[in-house]
Amino acid sequence: MTLFVNRLTHLDASLWCPEHGLIGASWRVDAELDGELGADGMLFDFGEVKPWIKSRLDRGVDHTLLVPTEAPGVNVQECYEGLRVRTETPYALEVRGPRQAFSLLPWPAVTPQRLAEHLDQGLMRQPPERVEAIRLTLSDEPIEGAGYRYSHGLKRHAGNCQRIAHGHRSRLHVWQNGQRCPALEADWAARLDARYLVDEADVDEGMEASWLGRLVTSYRAAQGYFTMSLPRERCVVMPTSTTVEHIAAWLAGEITRETGQATRVQAFEGIDKGAFAEAKP
Ligand SMILES: Nc1nc2c(c(=O)[nH]1)N=C([C@H](O)[C@H](O)COP(=O)(O)OP(=O)(O)OP(=O)(O)O)CN2
């Protein structure tokens, strides 16, 4: 017998892509489970499937930086903070932070298919009674218009959003005069795609970093000390923290300033949630 649970949860993470560098990802998680029925006529109570899988994903890869350790130029070392990840191509990045902020994956590149198989194997190490196999499917939300894949860290968040390099793949909706503005949406999504969004308060303004065209950001949060260095051109510095409320307000303000028109923005943080904001000239 095979049981299925669609839209079981979402996974939000960042990954190192040998082609594009640091990118945010949000995947919808669907699950299939194989096994024999028990005396109650069930394979595994739906009420238990979801918390079992979600709790393991939340304690594992969710809100981590997914590091393909066999990708060209990727180097991982233990360090005082926990782990240090360095990359070379397509650009040099260094991230340091507590061990649990990283998922080290022995592959040349992270793909949703490989990650799903890896998660299946992890879940099957301690399967519930009667479950003989599990297959997760990770899929991107279909985005018919503009979308962008950003990374960030929220140092004040009590949970895993405090990790300096986690991210999301998000829609962007913009209205002016009551009409959606696809050209503005595409323009701003392109400006934010594969970018690191950072609060200016968390930028270390060292002379050396600015001469080399790099941005260094660091902070202490409940899980430990985090620091990251990457090319300045890969970052978008905001005057506030990078909660989705602030991203929406910042976008509405910037678009209004550039176009001279009142603007309403719906910013998403991954799939199916986010914030609205409005600005006037
Ligand atoms: N009001 C806000 N709440 C939260 C924000 C935010 O910007 N505004 N941001 C975060 C984190 O950035 C986090 O990445 C979002 O994580 P999320 O997917 O919501 O995590 P959950 O585990 O809470 O949700 P599930 O999708 O159910 O796993 C957090 N909160």
The ligand as an SDF file (V2000), in Angstrom:
LIG
                    3D

 30 31  0  0  0  0  0  0  0  0999 V2000
    6.6320   38.2450   10.6860 N   0  0  0  0  0  0  0  0  0  0  0  0
    7.7640   37.5950   10.3040 C   0  0  0  0  0  0  0  0  0  0  0  0
    8.0560   36.3830   10.8260 N   0  0  0  0  0  0  0  0  0  0  0  0
    9.1690   35.7310   10.4070 C   0  0  0  0  0  0  0  0  0  0  0  0
   10.0220   36.3140    9.4460 C   0  0  0  0  0  0  0  0  0  0  0  0
    9.6890   37.5940    8.9230 C   0  0  0  0  0  0  0  0  0  0  0  0
   10.3860   38.1670    8.0770 O   0  0  0  0  0  0  0  0  0  0  0  0
    8.5600   38.1860    9.3830 N   0  0  0  0  0  0  0  0  0  0  0  0
   11.0960   35.6290    9.0280 N   0  0  0  0  0  0  0  0  0  0  0  0
   11.4070   34.4310    9.4690 C   0  0  0  0  0  0  0  0  0  0  0  0
   12.6150   33.7330    8.9080 C   0  0  0  0  0  0  0  0  0  0  0  0
   13.3210   34.5330    7.9890 O   0  0  0  0  0  0  0  0  0  0  0  0
   12.3610   32.3920    8.3010 C   0  0  0  0  0  0  0  0  0  0  0  0
   13.2580   32.1090    7.2200 O   0  0  0  0  0  0  0  0  0  0  0  0
   11.0100   32.0890    7.7880 C   0  0  0  0  0  0  0  0  0  0  0  0
   10.8830   30.7490    8.0980 O   0  0  0  0  0  0  0  0  0  0  0  0
    9.5730   29.9230    8.0050 P   0  0  0  0  0  0  0  0  0  0  0  0
    9.5700   29.1590    6.7360 O   0  0  0  0  0  0  0  0  0  0  0  0
    8.3960   30.7730    8.3120 O   0  0  0  0  0  0  0  0  0  0  0  0
    9.8290   28.9220    9.1500 O   0  0  0  0  0  0  0  0  0  0  0  0
    8.8000   28.1840    9.9750 P   0  0  0  0  0  0  0  0  0  0  0  0
    9.5270   27.0130   10.4860 O   0  0  0  0  0  0  0  0  0  0  0  0
    8.2160   29.0810   10.9730 O   0  0  0  0  0  0  0  0  0  0  0  0
    7.6530   27.7910    8.9590 O   0  0  0  0  0  0  0  0  0  0  0  0
    7.3580   26.4540    8.1750 P   0  0  0  0  0  0  0  0  0  0  0  0
    7.2600   26.8150    6.7140 O   0  0  0  0  0  0  0  0  0  0  0  0
    6.0600   25.9920    8.7270 O   0  0  0  0  0  0  0  0  0  0  0  0
    8.4710   25.4820    8.4360 O   0  0  0  0  0  0  0  0  0  0  0  0
   10.6210   33.7840   10.5120 C   0  0  0  0  0  0  0  0  0  0  0  0
    9.4620   34.5040   10.9180 N   0  0  0  0  0  0  0  0  0  0  0  0
  1  2  1  0
  2  3  2  0
  2  8  1  0
  3  4  1  0
  4  5  2  0
  4 30  1  0
  5  6  1  0
  5  9  1  0
  6  7  2  0
  6  8  1  0
  9 10  2  0
 10 11  1  0
 10 29  1  0
 11 12  1  0
 11 13  1  0
 13 14  1  0
 13 15  1  0
 15 16  1  0
 16 17  1  0
 17 18  2  0
 17 19  1  0
 17 20  1  0
 20 21  1  0
 21 22  2  0
 21 23  1  0
 21 24  1  0
 24 25  1  0
 25 26  2  0
 25 27  1  0
 25 28  1  0
 29 30  1  0
M  END
$$$$
